Amino acid sequence: MIRFADSHCHLTMADAETALERAREQGVRGFVVPGTKLEDAPQALDIAKNNDDVWAAVGFHPHEAKDCDDVAFATIEELAKSDRVVAIGEVGLDYHYMHSPRETQIAAFRGRDNEPAYVIKIAELLASLWGEPLERMAEETTANFERAFGVRVAQ
């Protein structure tokens, strides 16, 4: 069976179990769910704790920079101690929508895209465009996922 992994799926914004079921039916075998704000980081971690093939990333999307303070960062740091957390994120700067002003984003982060079942559709398109077998693309991208996050995706 071809294995795929989705390194960025917002399952906190959907019916996680239904989305995971659809993705698993398509061959997706590993998932990383990013928390985007303090309120959904624990939810991302809970989804990971309840599913052996899901891991969490905890952090703040740039839109939420206005809500970042020392207490919030300390809470994220505490959540990150879980063995189900493999990354810190969302994090960074985003000047497209400006939900938090540029200066607020820079101050908050200085020093400190989705349905998983579609992973296969994107991989099929890329394999076609690049003239690569889908199986090879699946194995290479899944191996990258495993290396990047230090986890093993089921067969």
C-alpha positions, 0 to 999 in steps of 0.5 A: 500500500502507498503511504502518505502523510500530511504535515499540516492539517487543521483538524481543530477546525473540522470534525477531526474523526470524520476527516481522519477516517476519509484520509485514512481511506485514501492512504494517508497514514500520518498527520500533524495538527497545528494549534493556531492559538492558545485556545486550540493548542490543547485540542490539537494535542488531544486529537494527537493523544487519541490517535496513534497516527496523529501528532501535534504542533503547538503555537500561534498563527501570526493572526493571533499575535495580538494575544501572545504574552509571557503567560501564553508562551509559557502555556505553549511551552508546557504543552510542547513537553508532551511526546505527542508534540513534534513541532512548534507552530503555527508561528511566523509573520503574515502580512496578507490579512493583517489580523494582527498589525505588523508591529504586533506580529514582530514584537510577539514572535521576535526570538521566539494551508486543508483537508488531509484526504486531498494529500493524495490528489495533490501528490497525483498531480505533482507526480504527473507534472514531474513524470514520477511514479506516485509510489516513489513520491509517496515513499519519499515524502513520507520518509521526509515527514518521518525524518522531519518529525522524528516519528514512524508512520504505519504501513 
